[in-house]
Amino acid sequence: MARERKFSTDALYRETKHILLQDGYEGFTFGILASNLGVSRGALYKYYDHKDDLITDYMVYETEQSVEKLKQIDAIIDFEDQFDYLLEVILKDTDIHRIRQMAMNLPQTNHEKTEANKQKIMDLHQTMYHSMQGFVDKGKRESKLKQELPNDLIIGFLFGTIDLPKPKSIAYFEWIKSIKEIIRHGMITEK
């Protein structure tokens, strides 16, 4: 009997991401994943009963990575540097947000692991919002952010930038620079 090939968590998650972005949730199957990893479907079923368990496990992992990156903002002293760092973290991988939306929009299931993972992703989102609260407080203390704007609106707006599509005609650097410009100074010129 042939020995089962092993796969790493990194390879598993990398291929999961690739298939979800290429084929979407409906096109994601253990058969395709196993083929891409060079293993049998049975090897995947040793670890996951359902594709939803794997997809939500992957999104918990990615969301935890985002939370850790956002927590690093506190180590940055200058508000402007914090702002630059924050937008780079948020905009670095907009594909992850697309997959996170897929995971959160999965129909209610009887799979305990999937439902627990979905709850964990929601809890991690709250942690991300709380991590940004210090950034907003600092900006208001230093009069860099408008006092009259509600904190939740500022945080929601910044997180909303993740949904901005990057046009193929604009280089990544220019796209980031333009978003920063719009947030800092708006898009309407004063007469």
Long-range contacts (C-beta under 8 A, 24 or more apart in sequence): 4-39, 4-40, 4-42, 4-43, 5-37, 5-38, 5-39, 5-43, 6-39, 6-43, 7-37, 7-38, 7-39, 7-43, 11-37, 12-37, 12-54, 12-58, 13-58, 13-61, 13-62, 16-54, 16-55, 16-58, 17-58, 17-95, 17-96, 17-99, 20-55, 20-99, 20-102, 21-95, 21-98, 21-99, 24-102, 25-55, 25-102, 25-106, 28-55, 49-111, 49-113, 50-109, 50-111, 50-114, 52-106, 52-109, 52-111, 52-114, 53-111, 53-113, 53-114, 53-117, 55-99, 55-102, 55-103, 55-106, 56-103, 56-106, 56-113, 56-114, 56-117, 56-118, 56-121, 57-113, 57-117, 58-99, 58-103, 59-99, 59-100, 59-103, 59-117, 59-121, 60-117, 60-120, 60-121, 60-124, 62-96, 62-99, 62-100, 63-100, 63-120, 63-121, 63-124, 63-125, 63-128, 64-124, 66-96, 66-124, 66-128, 67-124, 67-127, 67-128, 67-131, 70-128, 70-131, 70-132, 71-131, 73-131, 73-132, 73-134, 73-135, 74-134, 79-135, 79-138, 79-139, 79-142, 79-144, 80-144, 82-135, 82-138, 83-135, 83-139, 83-180, 84-180, 86-132, 86-135, 86-158, 87-158, 87-161, 87-176, 87-179, 87-180, 87-183, 88-176, 90-158, 90-159, 90-161, 90-162, 91-161, 91-162, 91-164, 91-175, 91-176, 91-179, 94-162, 94-163, 94-164, 94-165, 94-166, 97-162, 97-163, 128-159, 129-155, 129-159, 132-158, 132-159, 157-183, 158-183
